[in-house]
Amino acid sequence: MLTKDKIIAISLFLTSYRHIHKLLKINTLKQQKAIFFQLNLFFFKKKGNN
């Protein structure tokens, strides 16, 4: 059975998920490429240290 707390938690999760999704949509492709590029650099640096 769903308790009041569970219902509140689920609704909060869904609203925050939608909010994050909107933020991701707002980001331009340039920003996404830049973030992806930085992530790649970060992972390559980590691999290099090993």
Summary of the structure (lengths in Angstrom):
residues: 50
radius of gyration: 18.0
end to end distance: 49.8
largest distance: 51.2
contacts: 86
relative contact order: 0.07
helix: 88%
strand: 0%
